[in-house]
Amino acid sequence: LSGAKTRLPWLIRRNGLHCCRAGSLLVSLRMLYLVFCRIAEWLTLFPETSAAKDVEILVLRHENAVLRRANPRPRLDWADRGLRSAP
């Protein structure tokens, strides 16, 4: 297509840059899809019962306990304690 002058309706050239109407359409569709997904998530959380919330809290507490066992707190030695107590 070096010498051919073809004009595509979805491709516009402005200031040496190619702007694509199809690209903006895809961005718009993607945005609508993300908004729809977020609204669907909110609607699924709305009718949640207190029992389901309690189960979720228990699962998160268990996950937190497992992560604490995997990465325990570092023990402070005398130099660390002295550094923390200094003003």
C-alpha positions in Angstrom: 0.0 0.0 0.0 3.0 2.3 -0.4 1.7 4.2 -3.5 -2.0 3.4 -3.2 -4.2 6.1 -1.7 -7.0 4.2 0.0 -9.3 5.9 2.4 -10.7 3.8 5.2 -13.7 5.3 7.0 -12.5 4.1 10.4 -9.0 5.5 10.1 -8.3 9.2 10.3 -4.9 10.9 10.1 -4.5 14.0 12.1 -1.1 15.8 12.6 0.8 12.8 11.5 -0.9 10.6 14.1 -3.4 7.8 13.3 -6.5 8.0 15.4 -8.8 5.0 15.2 -12.6 5.4 15.7 -12.7 1.6 16.2 -10.3 2.0 19.2 -12.5 4.6 20.9 -15.5 2.3 20.3 -13.6 -0.6 22.0 -12.7 1.6 24.9 -16.3 2.6 25.3 -17.5 -1.0 25.2 -14.8 -2.0 27.7 -15.9 0.8 30.1 -19.5 -0.2 29.8 -18.5 -3.8 30.5 -16.6 -2.8 33.6 -19.4 -0.7 34.9 -21.8 -3.6 34.4 -19.5 -6.0 36.2 -19.2 -3.6 39.2 -22.9 -3.1 39.4 -23.4 -6.9 39.3 -20.9 -7.4 42.1 -22.7 -4.8 44.3 -26.1 -6.4 43.6 -24.8 -9.8 44.7 -23.5 -8.4 47.9 -26.8 -6.6 48.7 -29.0 -9.6 49.8 -26.2 -11.3 51.7 -27.4 -12.8 55.0 -25.7 -12.4 58.4 -24.8 -16.1 58.3 -22.9 -15.6 55.1 -21.1 -12.6 56.5 -20.1 -14.6 59.6 -18.7 -17.4 57.4 -16.8 -14.9 55.4 -15.3 -13.4 58.6 -14.3 -16.8 59.8 -12.6 -17.6 56.5 -10.7 -14.4 56.5 -9.6 -15.0 60.1 -8.3 -18.4 59.2 -6.5 -17.0 56.1 -4.9 -14.4 58.4 -3.8 -17.0 60.9 -2.2 -19.2 58.1 -0.3 -16.1 56.7 1.0 -15.3 60.2 2.3 -18.8 60.6 4.0 -18.6 57.2 5.6 -15.3 58.0 6.2 -14.9 61.8 7.1 -11.6 63.4 10.9 -11.1 63.7 12.2 -11.3 67.2 14.0 -8.2 68.5 17.4 -8.6 70.1 18.9 -6.2 72.6 20.4 -3.8 70.0 17.0 -3.4 68.3 15.3 -2.7 71.6 17.9 -0.1 72.5 17.4 1.6 69.2 13.7 1.7 69.6 13.8 3.1 73.1 16.3 5.9 72.2 14.6 9.3 71.8 
